[in-house]
Amino acid sequence: MDIQKEREAFEAWLFKEYPGAKDFMIVYRPDENIYEHRPTQVRWEAWQAAKAQAVPDGCMVVDSEPNRKVLEKLSYIFPDICDSRIFVAAYKAMIEAQEPTND
C-alpha cells in the first residue's frame, strides 16, 4: 500500500464528508503517520485497516457455490454439456484451487 496515495485518497474523502473542517483536521505528522486531530486519526486508522483487508488488484470476491447466472453462462459457452452437475463440480474445483493451503 502506497501510504502517500492512501493518505491523499483518505483526505479527499474526509473533506468531501466534512467540507468545513479542512483547517483543523489536516494537521498531519508524516514522521509518525498520525493526525493531531484525534477523530481524524481514528478515521485514518479505520481507513488503513479496511484497506489492508481489501481485495487485491486483479482479484474479485465470488460465491463459493455457483449461482443461476453462472450456470446459464456456462451452459451457453458449453452447449454440448447438458448436465449442470458438471458445471457445479468444475466451478467448485476452480474455487478450491484458489484457496490457500497449509503446506
GUVOBA-178089 format. One record per atom (N, C-alpha, C): residue number from 0; residue in three letters; atom name; x negated, z, y. Coordinates in nm, 3 decimals, padded with zeros to 5 digits. Last residue first. Layout:
! residues N
> NUM  ala  CA  X  Z  Y .
...
! end
This chain:
! residues 103
> 102  asp  N  -00.026  00.342  -02.606 .
> 102  asp  CA  -00.153  00.310  -02.673 .
> 102  asp  C  -00.272  00.354  -02.591 .
> 101  asn  N  00.232  00.372  -02.529 .
> 101  asn  CA  00.146  00.491  -02.524 .
> 101  asn  C  00.013  00.468  -02.590 .
> 100  thr  N  00.353  00.104  -02.319 .
> 100  thr  CA  00.329  00.169  -02.448 .
> 100  thr  C  00.237  00.288  -02.429 .
> 99  pro  N  00.610  -00.005  -02.097 .
> 99  pro  CA  00.476  00.049  -02.123 .
> 99  pro  C  00.468  00.115  -02.259 .
> 98  glu  N  00.802  -00.298  -02.154 .
> 98  glu  CA  00.797  -00.153  -02.143 .
> 98  glu  C  00.656  -00.103  -02.172 .
> 97  gln  N  00.805  -00.566  -02.212 .
> 97  gln  CA  00.758  -00.526  -02.080 .
> 97  gln  C  00.746  -00.375  -02.063 .
> 96  ala  N  00.919  -00.590  -02.461 .
> 96  ala  CA  00.780  -00.634  -02.446 .
> 96  ala  C  00.722  -00.590  -02.312 .
> 95  glu  N  01.183  -00.516  -02.409 .
> 95  glu  CA  01.096  -00.425  -02.485 .
> 95  glu  C  00.949  -00.461  -02.467 .
> 94  ile  N  01.272  -00.749  -02.283 .
> 94  ile  CA  01.269  -00.621  -02.210 .
> 94  ile  C  01.173  -00.524  -02.278 .
> 93  met  N  01.250  -00.931  -02.495 .
> 93  met  CA  01.176  -00.954  -02.371 .
> 93  met  C  01.165  -00.824  -02.291 .
> 92  ala  N  01.428  -00.818  -02.678 .
> 92  ala  CA  01.287  -00.830  -02.714 .
> 92  ala  C  01.201  -00.852  -02.590 .
> 91  lys  N  01.670  -00.846  -02.544 .
> 91  lys  CA  01.618  -00.711  -02.570 .
> 91  lys  C  01.469  -00.714  -02.605 .
> 90  tyr  N  01.687  -01.128  -02.553 .
> 90  tyr  CA  01.683  -01.057  -02.425 .
> 90  tyr  C  01.622  -00.918  -02.445 .
> 89  ala  N  01.704  -01.172  -02.829 .
> 89  ala  CA  01.593  -01.228  -02.752 .
> 89  ala  C  01.576  -01.155  -02.620 .
> 88  ala  N  01.945  -01.037  -02.891 .
> 88  ala  CA  01.819  -00.996  -02.955 .
> 88  ala  C  01.699  -01.047  -02.876 .
> 87  val  N  02.125  -01.189  -02.736 .
> 87  val  CA  02.111  -01.044  -02.714 .
> 87  val  C  01.978  -00.995  -02.771 .
> 86  phe  N  02.095  -01.441  -02.855 .
> 86  phe  CA  02.061  -01.422  -02.715 .
> 86  phe  C  02.037  -01.274  -02.683 .
> 85  ile  N  02.191  -01.380  -03.112 .
> 85  ile  CA  02.053  -01.429  -03.096 .
> 85  ile  C  02.008  -01.410  -02.952 .
> 84  arg  N  02.453  -01.319  -03.062 .
> 84  arg  CA  02.365  -01.211  -03.113 .
> 84  arg  C  02.219  -01.252  -03.101 .
> 83  ser  N  02.581  -01.550  -03.001 .
> 83  ser  CA  02.533  -01.470  -02.888 .
> 83  ser  C  02.444  -01.354  -02.934 .
> 82  asp  N  02.545  -01.848  -03.154 .
> 82  asp  CA  02.554  -01.706  -03.187 .
> 82  asp  C  02.496  -01.621  -03.074 .
> 81  cys  N  02.492  -02.110  -03.100 .
> 81  cys  CA  02.629  -02.061  -03.077 .
> 81  cys  C  02.641  -01.910  -03.093 .
> 80  ile  N  02.268  -02.323  -02.974 .
> 80  ile  CA  02.274  -02.189  -03.035 .
> 80  ile  C  02.410  -02.130  -03.000 .
> 79  asp  N  02.283  -02.551  -02.829 .
> 79  asp  CA  02.286  -02.565  -02.975 .
> 79  asp  C  02.294  -02.430  -03.046 .
> 78  pro  N  02.250  -02.491  -02.559 .
> 78  pro  CA  02.386  -02.516  -02.610 .
> 78  pro  C  02.395  -02.526  -02.763 .
> 77  phe  N  02.072  -02.321  -02.377 .
> 77  phe  CA  02.052  -02.349  -02.520 .
> 77  phe  C  02.188  -02.375  -02.586 .
> 76  ile  N  02.177  -02.304  -02.121 .
> 76  ile  CA  02.041  -02.358  -02.140 .
> 76  ile  C  02.017  -02.399  -02.284 .
> 75  tyr  N  02.426  -02.191  -02.176 .
> 75  tyr  CA  02.420  -02.318  -02.104 .
> 75  tyr  C  02.283  -02.385  -02.126 .
> 74  ser  N  02.356  -01.953  -02.293 .
> 74  ser  CA  02.431  -02.049  -02.375 .
> 74  ser  C  02.434  -02.187  -02.308 .
> 73  leu  N  02.229  -01.833  -02.074 .
> 73  leu  CA  02.153  -01.866  -02.194 .
> 73  leu  C  02.226  -01.968  -02.280 .
> 72  lys  N  02.448  -01.799  -01.901 .
> 72  lys  CA  02.335  -01.884  -01.862 .
> 72  lys  C  02.253  -01.927  -01.984 .
> 71  glu  N  02.603  -01.619  -02.054 .
> 71  glu  CA  02.656  -01.752  -02.019 .
> 71  glu  C  02.545  -01.848  -01.980 .
> 70  leu  N  02.432  -01.397  -02.061 .
> 70  leu  CA  02.467  -01.466  -02.186 .
> 70  leu  C  02.524  -01.605  -02.160 .
> 69  val  N  02.430  -01.333  -01.788 .
> 69  val  CA  02.305  -01.369  -01.857 .
> 69  val  C  02.336  -01.447  -01.984 .
> 68  lys  N  02.700  -01.266  -01.753 .
> 68  lys  CA  02.641  -01.377  -01.677 .
> 68  lys  C  02.512  -01.425  -01.743 .
> 67  arg  N  02.733  -01.039  -01.916 .
> 67  arg  CA  02.804  -01.163  -01.946 .
> 67  arg  C  02.742  -01.284  -01.877 .
> 66  asn  N  02.405  -00.885  -01.956 .
> 66  asn  CA  02.545  -00.887  -01.915 .
> 66  asn  C  02.606  -01.024  -01.945 .
> 65  pro  N  02.183  -00.729  -02.187 .
> 65  pro  CA  02.226  -00.849  -02.114 .
> 65  pro  C  02.373  -00.841  -02.077 .
> 64  glu  N  02.043  -00.410  -02.117 .
> 64  glu  CA  02.136  -00.489  -02.201 .
> 64  glu  C  02.176  -00.613  -02.122 .
> 63  ser  N  01.893  -00.313  -01.917 .
> 63  ser  CA  01.832  -00.314  -02.050 .
> 63  ser  C  01.918  -00.391  -02.150 .
> 62  asp  N  01.889  -00.499  -01.611 .
> 62  asp  CA  01.958  -00.413  -01.707 .
> 62  asp  C  01.887  -00.421  -01.841 .
> 61  val  N  01.600  -00.505  -01.397 .
> 61  val  CA  01.706  -00.571  -01.473 .
> 61  val  C  01.769  -00.469  -01.567 .
> 60  val  N  01.414  -00.531  -01.107 .
> 60  val  CA  01.481  -00.439  -01.196 .
> 60  val  C  01.593  -00.515  -01.265 .
> 59  met  N  01.121  -00.735  -01.083 .
> 59  met  CA  01.257  -00.700  -01.045 .
> 59  met  C  01.314  -00.604  -01.148 .
> 58  cys  N  00.809  -00.851  -00.935 .
> 58  cys  CA  00.888  -00.786  -01.040 .
> 58  cys  C  01.030  -00.762  -00.989 .
> 57  gly  N  00.678  -00.944  -00.718 .
> 57  gly  CA  00.679  -01.029  -00.837 .
> 57  gly  C  00.758  -00.971  -00.953 .
> 56  asp  N  00.574  -00.628  -00.602 .
> 56  asp  CA  00.599  -00.769  -00.574 .
> 56  asp  C  00.589  -00.850  -00.703 .
> 55  pro  N  00.718  -00.335  -00.768 .
> 55  pro  CA  00.607  -00.417  -00.719 .
> 55  pro  C  00.648  -00.562  -00.690 .
> 54  val  N  00.972  -00.125  -00.648 .
> 54  val  CA  00.938  -00.227  -00.747 .
> 54  val  C  00.826  -00.314  -00.691 .
> 53  ala  N  00.878  00.202  -00.528 .
> 53  ala  CA  00.942  00.071  -00.515 .
> 53  ala  C  00.894  -00.024  -00.625 .
> 52  gln  N  00.754  00.440  -00.512 .
> 52  gln  CA  00.836  00.417  -00.630 .
> 52  gln  C  00.905  00.281  -00.630 .
> 51  ala  N  00.632  00.432  -00.269 .
> 51  ala  CA  00.547  00.450  -00.386 .
> 51  ala  C  00.624  00.423  -00.516 .
> 50  lys  N  00.847  00.428  -00.096 .
> 50  lys  CA  00.767  00.306  -00.112 .
> 50  lys  C  00.680  00.314  -00.238 .
> 49  ala  N  00.928  00.694  -00.110 .
> 49  ala  CA  01.017  00.588  -00.157 .
> 49  ala  C  00.940  00.460  -00.183 .
> 48  ala  N  00.705  00.816  00.007 .
> 48  ala  CA  00.744  00.849  -00.130 .
> 48  ala  C  00.834  00.742  -00.189 .
> 47  gln  N  00.709  00.704  00.266 .
> 47  gln  CA  00.595  00.680  00.178 .
> 47  gln  C  00.630  00.709  00.032 .
> 46  trp  N  00.955  00.810  00.359 .
> 46  trp  CA  00.932  00.665  00.357 .
> 46  trp  C  00.820  00.632  00.257 .
> 45  ala  N  00.901  01.083  00.351 .
> 45  ala  CA  01.006  01.028  00.265 .
> 45  ala  C  00.989  00.877  00.250 .
> 44  glu  N  00.703  01.092  00.548 .
> 44  glu  CA  00.671  01.133  00.411 .
> 44  glu  C  00.774  01.079  00.312 .
> 43  trp  N  00.857  01.010  00.769 .
> 43  trp  CA  00.740  00.932  00.727 .
> 43  trp  C  00.701  00.966  00.584 .
> 42  arg  N  01.038  01.223  00.790 .
> 42  arg  CA  01.087  01.087  00.762 .
> 42  arg  C  00.974  00.998  00.710 .
> 41  val  N  00.857  01.424  00.855 .
> 41  val  CA  00.937  01.436  00.733 .
> 41  val  C  00.991  01.299  00.693 .
> 40  gln  N  00.765  01.326  01.103 .
> 40  gln  CA  00.672  01.341  00.990 .
> 40  gln  C  00.748  01.350  00.857 .
> 39  thr  N  00.996  01.348  01.255 .
> 39  thr  CA  00.939  01.215  01.230 .
> 39  thr  C  00.844  01.220  01.110 .
> 38  pro  N  01.026  01.627  01.260 .
> 38  pro  CA  01.128  01.544  01.195 .
> 38  pro  C  01.079  01.402  01.165 .
> 37  arg  N  00.773  01.693  01.404 .
> 37  arg  CA  00.800  01.732  01.265 .
> 37  arg  C  00.910  01.649  01.197 .
> 36  his  N  00.556  01.510  01.581 .
> 36  his  CA  00.699  01.544  01.583 .
> 36  his  C  00.741  01.569  01.438 .
> 35  glu  N  00.307  01.420  01.504 .
> 35  glu  CA  00.319  01.554  01.561 .
> 35  glu  C  00.463  01.602  01.565 .
> 34  tyr  N  00.250  01.260  01.197 .
> 34  tyr  CA  00.316  01.255  01.328 .
> 34  tyr  C  00.330  01.398  01.377 .
> 33  ile  N  -00.049  01.184  01.012 .
> 33  ile  CA  00.069  01.264  01.042 .
> 33  ile  C  00.122  01.234  01.181 .
> 32  asn  N  -00.307  01.111  00.919 .
> 32  asn  CA  -00.188  01.041  00.872 .
> 32  asn  C  -00.062  01.124  00.892 .
> 31  glu  N  -00.534  01.207  01.029 .
> 31  glu  CA  -00.464  01.297  00.937 .
> 31  glu  C  -00.340  01.233  00.874 .
> 30  asp  N  -00.616  00.997  01.183 .
> 30  asp  CA  -00.718  01.065  01.102 .
> 30  asp  C  -00.655  01.159  00.999 .
> 29  pro  N  -00.385  00.929  01.330 .
> 29  pro  CA  -00.425  00.848  01.215 .
> 29  pro  C  -00.530  00.915  01.126 .
> 28  arg  N  -00.132  01.089  01.452 .
> 28  arg  CA  -00.274  01.118  01.436 .
> 28  arg  C  -00.325  01.046  01.312 .
> 27  tyr  N  00.113  00.994  01.687 .
> 27  tyr  CA  00.062  00.982  01.550 .
> 27  tyr  C  -00.087  01.011  01.550 .
> 26  val  N  00.392  01.011  01.864 .
> 26  val  CA  00.258  01.068  01.864 .
> 26  val  C  00.209  01.080  01.720 .
> 25  ile  N  00.655  00.918  01.866 .
> 25  ile  CA  00.549  00.826  01.829 .
> 25  ile  C  00.409  00.888  01.821 .
> 24  met  N  00.861  01.068  01.965 .
> 24  met  CA  00.849  01.058  01.820 .
> 24  met  C  00.725  00.983  01.775 .
> 23  phe  N  00.877  01.058  02.243 .
> 23  phe  CA  00.834  01.184  02.180 .
> 23  phe  C  00.815  01.175  02.030 .
> 22  asp  N  00.937  00.785  02.307 .
> 22  asp  CA  00.832  00.860  02.376 .
> 22  asp  C  00.785  00.984  02.300 .
> 21  lys  N  01.156  00.694  02.149 .
> 21  lys  CA  01.023  00.636  02.135 .
> 21  lys  C  00.911  00.723  02.195 .
> 20  ala  N  01.423  00.757  02.141 .
> 20  ala  CA  01.327  00.861  02.105 .
> 20  ala  C  01.182  00.814  02.101 .
> 19  gly  N  01.627  00.580  02.169 .
> 19  gly  CA  01.587  00.657  02.287 .
> 19  gly  C  01.475  00.754  02.261 .
> 18  pro  N  01.674  00.465  01.911 .
> 18  pro  CA  01.614  00.387  02.020 .
> 18  pro  C  01.568  00.467  02.141 .
> 17  tyr  N  01.669  00.525  01.613 .
> 17  tyr  CA  01.665  00.623  01.723 .
> 17  tyr  C  01.603  00.557  01.847 .
> 16  glu  N  01.672  00.293  01.458 .
> 16  glu  CA  01.767  00.402  01.429 .
> 16  glu  C  01.779  00.500  01.545 .
> 15  lys  N  01.463  00.155  01.573 .
> 15  lys  CA  01.594  00.090  01.562 .
> 15  lys  C  01.702  00.196  01.542 .
> 14  phe  N  01.260  00.330  01.540 .
> 14  phe  CA  01.305  00.304  01.677 .
> 14  phe  C  01.434  00.223  01.680 .
> 13  leu  N  01.235  00.326  01.257 .
> 13  leu  CA  01.260  00.450  01.329 .
> 13  leu  C  01.318  00.424  01.467 .
> 12  trp  N  01.165  00.060  01.199 .
> 12  trp  CA  01.292  00.116  01.150 .
> 12  trp  C  01.331  00.238  01.233 .
> 11  ala  N  00.917  00.056  01.327 .
> 11  ala  CA  01.020  -00.041  01.365 .
> 11  ala  C  01.157  00.009  01.322 .
> 10  glu  N  00.786  00.258  01.183 .
> 10  glu  CA  00.815  00.279  01.325 .
> 10  glu  C  00.920  00.180  01.375 .
> 9  phe  N  00.770  00.134  00.930 .
> 9  phe  CA  00.839  00.261  00.947 .
> 9  phe  C  00.879  00.281  01.093 .
> 8  ala  N  00.609  -00.085  00.990 .
> 8  ala  CA  00.746  -00.107  00.941 .
> 8  ala  C  00.830  00.018  00.959 .
> 7  glu  N  00.376  00.053  01.066 .
> 7  glu  CA  00.442  -00.037  01.161 .
> 7  glu  C  00.587  -00.063  01.119 .
> 6  arg  N  00.319  00.182  00.825 .
> 6  arg  CA  00.348  00.262  00.944 .
> 6  arg  C  00.419  00.178  01.050 .
> 5  glu  N  00.266  -00.037  00.664 .
> 5  glu  CA  00.379  00.051  00.633 .
> 5  glu  C  00.418  00.135  00.754 .
> 4  lys  N  00.038  -00.136  00.786 .
> 4  lys  CA  00.159  -00.220  00.781 .
> 4  lys  C  00.282  -00.134  00.753 .
> 3  gln  N  -00.132  00.086  00.738 .
> 3  gln  CA  -00.105  00.041  00.875 .
> 3  gln  C  00.023  -00.043  00.879 .
> 2  ile  N  -00.143  00.104  00.459 .
> 2  ile  CA  -00.083  00.213  00.535 .
> 2  ile  C  -00.049  00.171  00.678 .
> 1  asp  N  -00.071  -00.098  00.210 .
> 1  asp  CA  -00.143  -00.106  00.337 .
> 1  asp  C  -00.076  -00.007  00.434 .
> 0  met  N  -00.085  00.000  -00.117 .
> 0  met  CA  00.000  00.000  00.000 .
> 0  met  C  -00.090  00.000  00.124 .
! end
